[in-house]
Amino acid sequence: MLGRREESLWHMIAAPTVWALHFCLCYGWTASVCARTDDVTAARVGIALVSAAALVAIAVIGWRAWRQWDYLDDFDYEHDRPTVEDRREFLGHAGWLLALVSGIGTLFVASPALFIESCL
């Protein structure tokens, strides 16, 4: 019998949700810091902290999806039969791929912090 997490579609979109929240927090934080002061260091530190937390969360989500996919058990990446196992592995596979894309997206969202010279 599948657990609640393995039956749900919500865990599959958890990593993109973290990525979207990271995007909003980074740009919101930078806008608020630059509106009050021209302290680029505070903006960079905030972006670094939020990015580290987001990457850790995405890595945990990706690891859980990898385990659900269970690829190393049978090296099967085709899930086209209408069975409970194929549905579970498909959700894990899709969740892992979304976590991978979300991790890359998080790095791209954080990368402008390396090049910020001023808030103007």
C-alpha positions, 0 to 999 in steps of 0.5 A: 500500500502506498503512503500518502506522500507517494500518492499525492501530486503535491510533493512533485511540485514542492521543489518548483514551489521552493524555487518560486519562493526563493525568487520572490524572497531574493528580489523582495529582499534586494528591493527593500535593502536598496530602497532603504540604503545602498548596502550591497553587502546586506543584499548579497548576504541575504541572497546567499542565506536564502539561496543556501536554505532553498538549495538544501530544501530542494536537495532534500526534496530531490533525494526523497523523489530519487528514492521514490523513483527507485531507479537503481532497483530495476534501472527502469525509466519507462513507466507506461503501465497502469500499475501502482508501481509505475505511477509511484515511480513516475511521480518520483521520476518527475519530482526528481527532474523538477528538483534538478531544474529547480536547483539550477534555477535557484543558482541562476536566480542567485547569480546576479548577487555575484555581479552587484556593484550598487543598487542604482 
